Structure formats: C-alpha cells, structure tokens
C-alpha cells in the first residue's frame, strides 16, 4: 500500500531538510503524476539548421579572441560514478586509462596544457557523489595543478520502496538506503552551494561540462567562440547515431521549439521509429555548454523543470526506485538553446573494458592528455569489441592484455572466456577467440588475421 503524502513528507523530513527536502519532494510529485508520453507524435520533426547547427558551419576564432574567451571558461566534469562495470570499487575517474594515467589525471593534463599555452587559469569544476567525493579529494592532493579545483558533493536522497514509496531506513540499510539523484542535480547544487555566483563574480561566463569517462570531451575553441559570440544560453553536442546508440536521447522540434526526447517518453507503438536512424539521426553525447549568467538568471526564477527518470533497483531483496534527473533536460528551460552536430571523435566514453582495450591500443596516440586518432587506420569507424564476462573484470583484463595491442587493421574482436596475450600482438580483420574449457594463451608477437581459435 502506498504511503500517504503527509506520512511520506514526515518520513523524508527525518533525513532531509530545507531546500534538499523541497527539491526531492518536487521530484516525487512529478513521479506520482505518472510518466508523460510525448503528445502529437505526427507533429514532431528533425530540428532545422537554426536549432541543430553543423560544426563545420561555425567560424574559426582569431588567436586574440581565443585567449579572452578561455579566460571566461570553466571546465566541469560529472564525477559521481563508480567503476563497478569494470569490477572496480572506487571512483571510475581513478581507473587507469593509458600510460599509467587515470581519467582524472588526463583531464588535469588537458586543462594544464591549455593554461600553459594560453597563459590562463581555467578552473576545474567536479561534481562528485557521496560514493566518490572522499577518494577524489584524496587523489587530488597528490596532483599538481596551476588553477583552482572546485570539488563539491551532490545531493544524497533516500531510495524509495517500490511498493509503498516509503524511504529506506539508513539504520537498517546503511549507505544502501541512499543514492545520488543523477547529474541533473548539478543545477540546484551549484546554485544552493553558492558555486555559481562565485564563478560569475570571478568573471567566468561559460561552462563546458561532460561525463568524466568521455575521453573525447575536450575543450574546443571553435565551440567556445560560438558560445561567446552568439550569446547562446545552452548548447548540447550531438553526434550521428550508430547501431549502438539507438536508445540514446535525441533532439526534436515541435511548434518551433527545440526539445530533448528520451526513450522513456516515446509511445510504445513508436519505439521502432525512435530507434531507427531515419527520423532521428543524432543522439546526445552529454557534452554540454552553458552560459553561466543565463543559468543564474533562470534559477533566480525557480528550479528548472527537469524530466524525472525512474531507475529500478534491488536492495537486499527489496525492490526500490531511484528518482533521477539528467543535466541535458535543462535544454528545454532556455529560450534559444541549440544542438550542435559534432564529429564522433568528441564522443569516446569508456563504459566497459571493451572500450578500455580500444583506447589503450595503437588506434590512439596520447598528446597533452588528449587521445588523437591514429591516421594509419584507413577505416573511419573503430573496431567492434566484445570481451565477454570474464574480461569485464579489470584485474582479469590487466592480466590478459599486459601491453598495447596493434588493432590498426582490426574490424571486430570477440573473446569468450579466459584468453591471455603474453606480449605484443597484431589483430586484423575479424578475430574470434575462446578460452572456456581451458585458458587460451597467445605468445608474444602473434599475428591473428581473420582467425578463430
């Protein structure tokens, strides 16, 4: 039986207070109203060129303009996630990616290089969750950085019992009772913690924020110049859909307005059309550019009306819901927000060890903290890699791939079970390897060309 509103409010007020309680209550209210499917499907359309710009249409900045514009910039990273998908217990941003450097160290190196090249002090803004905050701060103390690092912790809300909507007790479930409510929480956190006003007072006007695990999300002076010159309040980077991106959020235009469409809002009978590449050709990279003054002015009018997403979980056998929001939902809250169609190279997330093998290979070169595609590869697309359950564990992965592999001519790699390379190897074409009955050990220097073992 669902708990009544007064009882729920009283229960929540035992762990939350003030603005936190109000923010969470707004989310619960929207959730109780039920999911809102998009209306007028026939009237929605692919955004026109004024709402979805092509990167190639943007003007190149003058050298002198770039220096001034970088002085207005803040780089933000969404750093709330753990490395559980790779068998890690700590913050994902502290997983070593390449050349013994973590995601966070590569991010710092990118910004440090910009600071040195342009004589700037670009600050780094990190939104952590209660899962990642402490370890991130401890790691940052070991790093040298010429500019300010603003590291803050996002909200911590109680999980709700799916059947009653009653909050889980921290006395009974400990940290399992709570969760970070998605990266849409960013807006209220920077507003309520005074971070947004401090940045504006320091002369910062433009924020570029992205997921910490997206290695393609680097500062681009061309986009920065467009944000500054055009006074755009909110820009979302989009890139072309592939078969792997069919469920990703996309943009649409309805009655002259640009809107974000997530799969949860698609009518059931329109799911195939949503997933197909015909009507919706791009998806959200979660690389977001925001004018901080515009954000400040909007938040003065009240909290942003963000779509609430329901994440179903299980805690010690109890089915629970987590109510979350996404930072990209802010697009609909700003008049004049646009999408920008960018190269796939700006979307290089590392979600699993499949992705980690790609970025550790010779398909990329590392320069000043940034991964650069190796020009020796003839194909514009990256190989398809599926490593199987055994190699999704980072320790097993490290043991199986002790050195960089040559994947320049690889089309696809499928591994099932325990397969281990003893040293260097060159993989070409389509390679399928299996180590189910016993480990498959491949000697150093092996060349596999359209081969199955």
Buried (B, 14 or more C-beta within 10 A) or exposed (E): EEBEEEEBEEBBEEBBEEEBBEBBBBBBEBBEEEEEEBEEBEEBEBBEEEBBBEBEEBEEBEEEBBBBBBBBBBBBBBBBBBBEBBBBEBBBBBBBBBEEBBBBBBBBBBBBBBBEEBEBEBBBBBBBBBBBBEBBBEBBEEEEBEBBBBBBBBBBBBBBBBEEBBBBEBEEBEEBBBBBBBBBBBBBBBBBBEBBBEBBEEEBBBBBBBBBBBBBBBBBBBBBBBBBEBEBBBBBBBBBBEEEBBBBBBBBBBEEEBBBBBEBBBEEEBEEEBBEBEEBBBBBBBBBBBBBBBBBEBBEEEBBEBBBBEEEEEBEEBEBBBBBBBBBBBBBBBEBBBBBBBBBBBBBBBBBBBBBBBBBBBBBEBEBBBBEBEEEBEEEEBBBBEBBEBBBBBEBBEEBBEEBBBBBBBBEBBBBBBBBBBEBBBBBBBBBBBBEEEEBEBEEEBEBEEBEE
